[in-house]
Amino acid sequence: MLSVYLESMSARLDPAKLKRVLSTRDLVVYGLINIVPIAPFSVFGQVWNESKGMVPLAYLMGLIGMFFTAMSYAAMSRAFPVAGSVYSYAQRGLHDVAGFFAGWLILLDYILVPALLYLFSAIALRPLLPGVPEWVWLVVFISFNASANVIGIAFTARANRYLLALELVVLAMFILLGIIALYGGKGAGGLTLSPVYNPQSFSLATVAGATSLAVLSFLGFDGISTLAEETSGGNNAIGRATVLALLLVGILFMIQTWIATDLAKGLVFSSPETAFYDVAALAGGAWFKIMTLVVVIIATGIANAMASQAAVARVLFAMARDGKLPRVLSRIHSRFSTPYVSTLFVAIISLIVGLFFASRLDDLNRIVNFGALTAFLLLHLSVVNHYIIRQRSRNWLRHLLFPSAGFLVIAYVLYQMNSAAKIMGAYWIGAGILYYLTLKLLNKTVVLRE
C-alpha cells in the first residue's frame, strides 16, 4: 500500500513522472551489465603492476568496500524510493547542500564513464580495423546507445539480457580453458595462494593502491538506484538488486583474476593494456584471444555504455527536476516516457570528452574513480545521519557499523590514490563550489525581483 500511495503522490505532485516497468530481475541484469562481469579484462595489466601480482586480493578489498556501500544504498533506497542515486540520498539524508555536492561528484563518475567505455572499445578495435579512425567508432557507439535509451528503458532491459548472456558465455569459456591450461602445465601449473597473499611483496598500501584501480571494475552497481522510479518491485527491490548484483560480480571478478594471475606467471606482457588478452591466448589460443577482444568491445562499447548512459541521464533528470540544473534536462518524452533531453545531452558530452581524452586515458580513469568514491563517502554519512541521529534507529549493524566501515575503507583507498587524481578532483570540487554559489546568487536575485 505504501508504494502505491507514494506513486500516486508522485503523480499528483510531479508532472515529470517515469514509467514503472522494471522487475527485480531486470534491475539485477541492469546492475550486472552496468558493472560488466568481464570488466577486469580491460584493467588486468594495470592492477597486476600495482598489486605486484596479487590481483584477486585487490578485487577482494574492493568488494569489501563496495559491499558496505551497497548496504548503504539499500538502506537509503528503502527510505527514499526516488530517482537520483546518491544525489537524492545525501540531499534527503544530510542536507540540500550535501545533496548537490554528492550529485556533482557522482556526475564526475557517471558523465565521464560512457566516454571512457567508448574509448576502450575504439582503441580495442585498432588491431582489427586499423584504417578506421577512433572518432568514427565514437559516433557509431554513442548514436546507437542514445537511440536505444530514448526508445525506452524496457527496450534497454531486453537488450541487456542478450548482451549479458554473451559476456557470461565467454567468461565461462575462459574459466574452463584457463583451468585446463593451468593443470596442463602452463603458468603456475595449477591454482596457488600467491595471487591472494604473497608475503614477499604484500603491504596494505600496495593493495590499497591497486584497489584504487581495481575499483573501476565495480563502478556501476550504484546505477541501479537511479531506476528507483521505474521499478515495479516495491521499495526493497532496489536494495536487493544492488547487493545481489555486487556480490555476484565480485565473486566472478575474483575467480577470473585468480586464474589469470596464476596463468600469467612467467609471462611477459606485450603491454599493460592488452595483458589479459595475452593470458587469453595462453589459455585458448589465438582464436580465443580474438573472441575475447570482440566480446570486450561489445560489452564496453554497447552493453555497459548503454547502461551507464541511462544512469547518468536519470541523475541529470533528478537534479534538473529539483532546480539544481537547467529545467530542460527534466523533460520526459511524450511517447516513450524517458528523460530524452538528458539522454541526448549525455551523448553530446560523451563525444566531446571522448575526443578530448583520446590520448589521455589514464587521466580520465583516475578522475572517474575519484568522483565515485568521494560521493560514496557522503552516502555513508547520510545513512548514519538519517537513521541513527534522526530516526533513533537501534539497528547498529546496518545503520552505524556498515556505513562507518564503508567510510573508512573508501577513505583509505582515496588516501592511497594517485596524486594526479586528487588534484583533478579538487579542481572539479572547486568548479562545483563556484557553480553552487552562482546558482544561489541567481535564485536570490529572482526572489528579490519578485
Sequence and secondary structure as in RCSB ss.txt:
>XXXX:A:sequence
MLSVYLESMSARLDPAKLKRVLSTRDLVVYGLINIVPIAPFSVFGQVWNESKGMVPLAYLMGLIGMFFTAMSYAA
MSRAFPVAGSVYSYAQRGLHDVAGFFAGWLILLDYILVPALLYLFSAIALRPLLPGVPEWVWLVVFISFNASANV
IGIAFTARANRYLLALELVVLAMFILLGIIALYGGKGAGGLTLSPVYNPQSFSLATVAGATSLAVLSFLGFDGIS
TLAEETSGGNNAIGRATVLALLLVGILFMIQTWIATDLAKGLVFSSPETAFYDVAALAGGAWFKIMTLVVVIIAT
GIANAMASQAAVARVLFAMARDGKLPRVLSRIHSRFSTPYVSTLFVAIISLIVGLFFASRLDDLNRIVNFGALTA
FLLLHLSVVNHYIIRQRSRNWLRHLLFPSAGFLVIAYVLYQMNSAAKIMGAYWIGAGILYYLTLKLLNKTVVLRE
>XXXX:A:secstr
 HHHHHHHHHHHH SS     B HHHHHHHHHHHH TTTHHHHHHHHHHHHTT HHHHHHHHHHHHHHHHHHHHH
HHHH   SSTHHHHHHHHT HHHHHHHHHHHHHHHTTHHHHHHHHHHHHTTTTSTTS HHHHHHHHHHHHHHHHH
H HHHHHHHHHHHHHHHHHHHHHHHHHHHHHHTTT TTSS  STTT  TTT  HHHHHHHHHHHHHHHTTGGGGG
GGGGGBSS TTHHHHHHHHHHHHHHHHHHHHHHHHHHHTTT   S GGGHHHHHHHHHH HHHHHHHHHHHHHII
IIIIHHHHHHHHHHHHHHHHHTTSS GGGG   TTT S HHHHHHHHHHHHHHHHHTTT HHHHHHHHHHHHHHH
HHHHHHHHIIIIIIIS    HIIIIIHHHHHHHHHHHHHHTS HHHHHHHHHHHHHHHHHHHHHHHHHHHHHHH 
